[in-house]
């Protein structure tokens, strides 16, 4: 039997096999992850509200179900951490803001209900920047989350607490949300797996914008198979979210079939759209070319996404105006400078700028569709940089180029968001400084299963 430390770092698929064979009990699994939380969270600050006592009781009920040979869900007994911006019944949900310091929702978000119905056990809420805005996970309520690979570095964001909790063995599964890269970025810089599903694949309810094509909930875990299993439970239509996709998502769990004879495009920088650290490009490029071992045809190619930033800036402000309407008139509004920047921009945003950006996004999609008529996958670095110092909001420079702001620093992920495509970040190696590099695997339109299989 694995020891406590070993249990805490096994994949979810491995833990499920141990539970089903009765080699390990759900209580032992929760306790092993609690041990990791007790030992590491005081330093890392990944989980900001823990629920391990309640989780132990729930694990005991899960054990009794197994002893009675009852039918159980596919995630039975697995410890789950939920982002502090996602609602959880009876458990504090603050959005990383002092404005919601004591907010306790009455019900779970839709995908949390689905995960818990499938047997996952809530062990806590994970840290996020205030109202999920930013790529350094810190806020005025709970402070900084640190990177377990180097405590002088940040962990990305905005789902940084989720990624660190997984990397440190505090949970087996975690959820996040991804707008400009908020699942993929922290997954990349902490060495775990994160998946941005197609918009509508995993409905977000409650939501202030039920037609939101940009921000999506998704899974983080320690392997691509774990992520595929988790998203198969999270996915499925809901009439309250009109953009939700009609298929159940059950087939996404069957992601073990290798990608063979696929046409695969590799680009280190999307045709020069963003600067990239040479070592990151080298590590990710070596991983991308491993697809040739599977019989894939690899070609150096990129979609024409040269105007991504011109599309992003007005549309991000437009979305901000919708989802922060209740914050704009508050005198005690959010302190997050990145969020305030877009709240203020939204107040003066001409309608013609939004219309022009949407028109550009239509042409952007037509070029994307043409590209994916020739390729099955697009591969590129998830982040063109590794984890940056904990006191910075974004990396100051990348590959010798100064970064003018957060949006410029995250074009590798944000350009994919604007195209509306599914994307998986998977660890693909370490730099000479021992820091993780993520490979971003992008599928075509609604081709979530392709990205997962490739992972």
SULCORTA-V262159 format. One record per helix or strand of 2 or more residues. SS is the DSSP state (2 for helix, 1 for strand). FROM is the first residue (numbers start at 1). TO is the last residue. If there is no record, write none. Layout:
SS_FROM_TO, SS_FROM_TO
This chain:
2_4_8, 2_12_20, 2_26_44, 1_47_50, 2_52_67, 1_79_83, 1_91_92, 2_98_100, 2_110_117, 1_121_126, 2_130_132, 1_138_139, 1_143_144, 2_160_167, 1_173_178, 2_184_190, 1_193_196, 1_216_221, 2_224_234, 2_250_253, 1_263_266, 2_278_294, 1_297_300, 2_308_323, 2_325_328, 2_337_347, 2_351_372, 1_377_381, 1_397_398, 1_401_402, 2_406_409, 2_411_419, 1_423_430, 1_436_443, 2_448_454
